[in-house]
């Protein structure tokens, strides 16, 4: 992707009125997380960018989330759900939110 286009999309995502993260496959490394995403998951940009989902959210182990991402990346098939129960530690101190 052209650098100018990539920069434009990055700025657009950062200003979007929705929580957005861009994750690079197959290692699932965060390359972008807009302010709403950061607020929703209680993580700063520094805590997200350049790190994998497994590093940022170790509490997701055994919840099937990693496997969902792996399957989407391997098959290219979208995962769609109206609801999906998951427990996240928004504080980074073991305080889980569902």
C-alpha positions as CSV (number, residue, x, y, z in Angstrom):
1,X,0.0,0.0,0.0
2,X,1.3,3.4,-0.9
3,X,2.7,5.3,2.2
4,X,0.4,8.3,1.6
5,X,-2.7,6.1,1.5
6,X,-1.6,4.1,4.5
7,X,-1.1,7.4,6.5
8,X,-4.5,8.6,5.4
9,X,-6.2,5.4,6.5
10,X,-4.4,5.4,9.8
11,X,-5.6,9.0,10.5
12,X,-9.1,8.0,9.5
13,X,-9.2,5.0,11.8
14,X,-7.8,7.0,14.7
15,X,-10.7,9.5,14.3
16,X,-13.4,7.0,13.7
17,X,-16.4,6.9,16.1
18,X,-15.9,3.2,16.7
19,X,-13.3,1.0,18.4
20,X,-10.8,-0.1,15.7
21,X,-7.6,-2.1,15.9
22,X,-5.4,-3.4,13.0
23,X,-3.7,-6.6,13.7
24,X,-0.9,-8.1,11.5
25,X,-1.2,-11.8,10.8
26,X,-0.1,-14.5,11.5
27,X,1.6,-13.4,14.7
28,X,-1.4,-11.2,15.6
29,X,0.7,-8.1,16.3
30,X,-1.1,-4.8,16.9
31,X,-0.2,-2.2,14.3
32,X,-2.9,0.3,15.1
33,X,-5.4,0.8,17.9
34,X,-7.5,4.0,17.9
35,X,-8.3,5.9,21.1
36,X,-11.8,4.3,21.5
37,X,-10.3,0.8,21.2
38,X,-7.7,1.8,23.8
39,X,-10.4,3.1,26.2
40,X,-12.7,0.1,25.6
41,X,-9.9,-2.4,26.6
42,X,-8.1,-0.3,29.2
43,X,-4.8,-0.3,27.3
44,X,-2.6,2.5,26.1
45,X,-1.1,2.8,22.6
46,X,2.3,1.9,24.1
47,X,0.8,-1.3,25.7
48,X,-0.7,-2.4,22.4
49,X,1.5,-1.4,19.4
50,X,4.1,-3.9,18.4
51,X,2.7,-6.6,20.8
52,X,0.7,-9.7,20.1
53,X,-2.8,-10.3,21.3
54,X,-1.4,-13.1,23.5
55,X,1.0,-10.6,25.2
56,X,-1.6,-7.9,25.7
57,X,-4.4,-10.2,26.8
58,X,-3.0,-13.3,28.5
59,X,-6.4,-13.7,30.2
60,X,-7.9,-14.8,26.9
61,X,-6.1,-18.2,27.1
62,X,-8.6,-21.0,27.2
63,X,-11.5,-18.7,26.0
64,X,-11.2,-19.7,22.4
65,X,-10.4,-16.2,21.2
66,X,-6.9,-17.0,19.9
67,X,-8.2,-19.9,18.0
68,X,-10.9,-17.7,16.4
69,X,-8.3,-15.3,15.2
70,X,-6.0,-18.1,13.9
71,X,-8.9,-19.6,12.0
72,X,-9.8,-16.3,10.3
73,X,-6.2,-15.7,9.4
74,X,-5.6,-19.2,8.0
75,X,-8.9,-19.6,6.1
76,X,-9.8,-16.1,5.2
77,X,-13.4,-16.8,6.4
78,X,-15.0,-14.1,8.5
79,X,-16.2,-14.8,12.0
80,X,-19.6,-13.3,12.8
81,X,-21.5,-13.3,16.0
82,X,-24.1,-11.2,17.5
83,X,-22.7,-12.0,21.0
84,X,-19.6,-13.7,22.2
85,X,-18.8,-14.0,25.9
86,X,-15.2,-13.2,26.9
87,X,-13.6,-11.9,30.1
88,X,-11.0,-9.1,29.8
89,X,-8.8,-7.6,32.4
90,X,-9.3,-3.9,31.8
91,X,-7.0,-2.8,34.6
92,X,-4.1,-5.2,33.9
93,X,-4.3,-6.3,37.6
94,X,-6.6,-9.3,37.4
95,X,-9.9,-7.4,37.5
96,X,-12.0,-9.1,34.8
97,X,-14.9,-7.5,32.9
98,X,-17.3,-9.5,30.7
